[in-house]
Amino acid sequence: MAAVLLVAAVAGCSDSPLEQAADDLEAARERWLASGASSYRYNVRLSCFCGPEALRAVTVTVANGVTVSALYADSGTVADTTQLRGLLTVEQLFARVAETIEGRPDELAVQFDATLGYLTSFQVDQDFAMADEEYSITVTEFQPQP
């Protein structure tokens, strides 16, 4: 089960939805730290207005907090992680969510795993008036590793 938060921040609205997002992020980070997981594997998929290679699911393996491999989930070949650079560990994904909250997006939907706290889904539209700048990140098949 995942905790879900949808934020629509528009001019004149209270900061409370973004404050709630920050609180949820902090709670997720606490769950993650409490889990003690530093080695894990998961699939990540980026959805954006970018090249087709960037849209393929990537299986990421992290050992002791360091990314050790990133392979296309559909072929097992080494992935081009240009679009995912800086988004390959749970901590980096948390940092992206925090930066996005600070940027006061027009729309933000974020989900964290209810047990371990890692990010499961992240969708952002920075500015409703801009076309094609929105993107999402989905994490699936998360498996802690020994």
N, C-alpha and C positions, 0 to 999 in steps of 0.2 A: 504494500500500500504506500502511496506517496502523498506527501503534503502538497497542496496546490495553492498557488497564489496568482491572481490576475490583477494587474495594476493598470488603470487608465488614468494617467496624470494629465490633466488639461488645465489651461490657464484659469486661475481663480479658484482651483480646488485646493483642499488641504493637502499637506505633505503626508498625512497619515497613511495612505496606501504604500508610499515609498518607505516610510518608517517601518511599516509592517513587513515589507519585503526585506529590509535590513535586519529586522529582528528574526525573521525566518531563516535568513542566511546565517546569522550568528548561531541559532539553535542547530542548524544543519552542520555547521563547522564543529560545534561541541560534540554532536553525535559521532562525527567522523573521527575526531581526535580520541574520543572514548573507545572507539572500535579498535584502535591500535593498528589498523591496516596500513601497511606501507608498500606492500606488494600485491598487485591485482591485475586483472585483465578485463577489458570491456570493449564493446563496439561503440563507436561514435560516428554520427552522421551529421553533416552540415547541410543545411538547406539555405540557399541564397541565390542571388542573381550573379553566379560565377560559373566558371568552366565546368564541363561535365565530370572531369576527374575529381574535382572538389566535392561533388555530390555523392561519391561512392562511400559506403560504410567502411570504416577502418577499424581493425582490431588492434588495440593498443595494449602493450604489456609494460607494466611499471614494476621495477624491483627496487626496494628500499627508497622509494620516492623519486626514482629516476626512470625516465622512459627508456626502455631497452629495445623495443621494436614497435613498428607501426606497419601493419600489413593490410592490404585490401581484403576485406572479409569474404568477397566473392571468389578470389583467386589465390590468396595467400602470398601474392607477390608484394614486394616492397612498395609502400604507398608514398605518393608525393604529398607531403604534409605542409606544403606552402601555406594553404588557407587555414590549416589547423595549428600552425606554429603558435606556441604559447597557450595551447588549449589541450595539452596531452596528459596532464595529471589532474587529479581531483582538486588539488590546491590551486592550479592554474585556472580551472573552471570556476572555483569560488571567487578568485580574483576578478575574472571577467564579469561575473554577476555584480560584485561590489562596484566595479568601475561603471557598469551600466546604470546601477541605481544612482550613483553620484552624478551621472550625466542627465538625470531627470527625463527619461524617455516618455514619449506620448503613450506607449503601451508596452507592458512587460508581463509575460506569463512565465512563471518559474515553478518547477517541481523538484523536490528532493526526496530521496529514499527515506521512508519513515523510520527505518531501523539504523542503517549505517550513515545516513546523512548525505551521501554523494548526490550530485546533480543528476536528475533523470531527464529533464526537459527544460529548455530555455528558449523563449521566443521574444523577440524585441522589434519594435518599430520606433526608431528614435524620433521621427518627425512625420506626422501624418501628411504634411504638405510636400514631402519629398517622395519621389518614386524610386522603388527598387533598392532601398537601403536596408530594408528589414531582412532579418535572418533568424534561423533557429538552429539549435544544437540538441540532438537527442542521444542519450546514453542508454544502451541496452546490454543485456547479457553480462552484467557485472559479476565477476567472480574473484573473491579474495584468493590470494595465492600464498602458499607456505613460505 
